[in-house]
Amino acid sequence: MDISARGYVNPDLLWSPETLHDQLERPNIKIIDTRPAEEFAKSRIPGARHFDLYFVNTYDTDPVPLNSFAKMWADMLGWRGVAETDTIVFYGDFTDMCAARGFWFAEYLGHPDLHVLDGGISAWIKAGLPLGTLSDPPKPTKFKPRLINEKVATREDVLSAIDNPECIIVDNRSHEEFIGTDQRARHGGAIPSARHRDWVDLYDDRRGCMKDAKQLSDAFLSVDAHPDKDIIVYCNTGYRSAHAYLALRLLNYPRVRNYVGSWQEWGNRDDVPIESRG
């Protein structure tokens, strides 16, 4: 289905393969391939730069480590030749969590012109568009961030949200992680008051594209995540929740934050409340 026909309030956050192909010759287009290096080496969208951002994480959202982490991200984008004046398009295998993580983090860094290739490289190939295997190395530049703190949730933000009726915490992990039977940190369970919405409910696994606006809206409204609430999303390491963040941005939810430390911060501490759902 054409992106414009899916009913998103912010449809331009997703680009179709055809839209990206038409923009390839623009000098300020920076395409970021978030797949593993081995896949990038085999073939990529012409002109793409490689940034496998999986495992580039922080599990401490106190101010000093969080600011250091944000600076590291800005430096890594700059090292790949990306400046704050560029148009950035992230892509993965499909509309996946790593491409969404890049999108969320660049928004947090204050970048104004961001897009995700809907359907990823799989949709590009299906559309019959050309692939490349060689490219010139990017010329490093300086990426100057302007942090938008309203885009990120810290541990203290989550603690404040637990008993706040104006806030909804949404857990984007699997059901087994949510109830604690799949334990990926020292403690299993969930953040108290959190509602569960698995990230796999947000994309069409047959086409690899984001679901349409009504399906996304229904998924969030069913867990009381309404647009007039402050929404905090989290998962295990902040990738699946970045995907939920992208979905909520497509719906133009005005106040959405990604808890970047997620369960790897929360579940490995002994001084925060944990609720067992099992």
N, C-alpha and C positions, 0 to 999 in steps of 0.2 A: 504494500500500500504506500502511496506517495506520502511523504512526511507532512505536507500541507493539509492532507485530508484526515489526519489523525486527531485533530482538534486541540493540539497543544496551544497554550497561551504564548509560549516562547519557542516556536518551532525552529527558529534559526540556530538554536543551540545544537541541533542535529543537522548534519549535512549529508545529503545523499552522495553516492559515488559520482553521479553525473555533475552535481554542484561542485564537488572538489575538483574533478577533472577539468572543469571550465575555468578554475582559478589557478591551475598549476603554474602558469607563467607569471603570475604576479610576484614581484621581487620580495614583498614582505610577507608572503605565505610561508609559514614554518610548520611542516608536517612531522609529527612525533609518533614513531612506531614504538609501542610499549610492549611488544612481544619479546620472548627470549632471544638472545643474540643469535642462536643457531637458526632460528626461523627468519630473522632479519637478513642473515647472510645468504640464505637461499634465494630470497626474492623479497622485494618491497615495493611500495608505491614510489614512482619516480620522484626523487628529490627528498625523500623522507630521511630524517635523522633518527638515530636509535637512542632510546632511553628506557631500558628495562627497569621500571621503578618498583617492581615487586621486592619486598623485604627492605625497602628504604623507609624505615619506620621509626617512630619514637614511642616509648612506653612510659614517658614521664612528661606530663603536661604542666608542670610548674613553669613559671615565666622564663627562667633562664634556659633550661633545656629546650623548651618549645621555640623560643626565639632563635636559638642556635640551629635547630632543625629547619626552621623556615629559611634562614640564611643559606643553609646548605642546599636546599632545593633551588633557591634563586641562583646560586652559583652553578649548580649542575645544568640548569636551563641555559644560562649564559655561556657555559663551556660548549654547549651544543649550538651556539650561534643564535640563540633566541633572545630578542630584546623586548622590552616592555611596549614597544610601538608596533610589534608584529601581530599578524593574525595567526593564531595557533590552532591547529587541528590535531587532535589526538585520535589514534586508532589502535585497535587490538585485533584479535581473531574475529570478534563480533562486537556488539555493543556491550562490552564486558567491564568488569570491575576495575581493571588496570587503566583503561582509557578514561573511565569515569573518575578514578583517583587523580589522574593528571589534571582533568578538568577542574575538580574541586580544589586541588591545591593551588592551581594557577589563579582561581578566583580568590582564594584566601590571600595570595600574594598581591592581589589588587589588579590583575590583568583584565582589561575590559573587553577583549575581542577573542572569544574562545568558542570552539566547536568540537563536537565528537562525530566521527564518521559512523553513521548508523549502519549497523551490519558489519562493520569492520572490513578487514581485507577480504573476508569471505564474500561479502556483497560486491566489493570491487571486482573480484575475479568473476563472479556470477554475471556481472554487467558487461563482461568482455573487455574491460579496460586494461591498458598495458601495465606490465610490471617491469621493474628494473632490478639489476644485480650489482651495478657499479654506481658510485656517486663520489663526488669530491668531498673530502673531509670538511666539516663546517669550520668556519672561522670564529673562534671564541669572541664573545663580546661581554658586556656588563649588563646583567639583568637587574634593574633597580626596583625592588619590591616596595609596595605600599600596603602593608598588612591591613586586612579588613577583619578585625577581631570578631565581628558578628558572624563570620563564616565558620568559626571553630568553637568547639566546646571543650573545656578543660574538665579535669576531675572535680574542681570546685564548682563549676557551672552545673555539672550533673548532680552533685550533692544538693545544690540549691533547688534543682528542678524536681526532685523526687516527691516532695509534698506540696508542690505548687500547682494549683488547679489550672493555671494558665499555660502550663507546660505539658507536653506529651513526649515521652521517651519511647523511641521505636527501636526494637532489637531486630536486626536484619540477618541474624545467624540462622542456622538450621534449627528445626524444632528440638532435635536432640541436644544441641548446645544450649538452647534456651532453658530446657528443663534440667540440664546438668548431667545427663547420661553420657554425653560426649564432652569430656572435660579437657580443655586445651590450656588451662592455666593451673596454678596451685589450688584454686578453688573453682568449683563448678557452680552453675546457677545463673541468675540474671540480676540486673539492677532492679531494686524494688520499684514497683509501679510501672515498669516497662511493658509495652504491648509488643506482640510478636508479629512481624511481617517479613517472611523470608525473601531475600533479594531475588530468588529465582522466580518469584511471582510477578516480577516487574518486566520481564522480557519474554519475547516469543522464542522459545527454544528451537522451533522449526526454522524460522527465518533469521534468528540471531539479532533481531531488531527490538527496540523498545516497544512495549505495548502501547495501544492508543490511549488518548487522554481519559476516556471514560473508564477503561479498565484500571488505569493507574489511580484515578480518583477514587473509584470504588474500593481498591485495595487499601488505600490509606484511611478513607472514611470509616471503613469497617473496624479499624482499631482506634477510632476517635481522634485521628490526626486530622483536624480541621484547619483550614487556612487562617483562621483567627487565633490560632494557638502558636506558642513558641515550640518548635519541633527540634528535638535532638535525636539524631540517628547514631547508632553504634553497631559494631559487629565484633570480630575478634581482633583485627588489626587496622580497621578503618577503610578497607577497600570495598567490601560489600555495602557498607553504609555510605560510601561516596557514590556508589551506583544509585542508592535510594535518594541521596541528595540531588543527583542529576534528574531523577524522575520528578522530584518535588519542584525543582527549578523549572522543568518543562511545564508544570502546572501553575507556575508563578506563585508558589507559596512565599510569602514575604519574609518569614523569619525561620530559617532552617540553619542548623549548625551540625557539623560532623564532629563527633567525639573521636578525635584522631588517635588517642591512646587506647580507646575501646577496651575490650575484655583483657587484653594483655597487660594493660595498666591496672584495671579495676580488679580482675580476678587473681592477680599476683600480690595484692596488698592485704594486710590484716586489719586496716583501720577504716574500711568502708563497709557499708551494709550490703549483704548479698541475700537474695531470696531464692530458696529452692522451690522449683516448680514440679519436681518429679514425685 
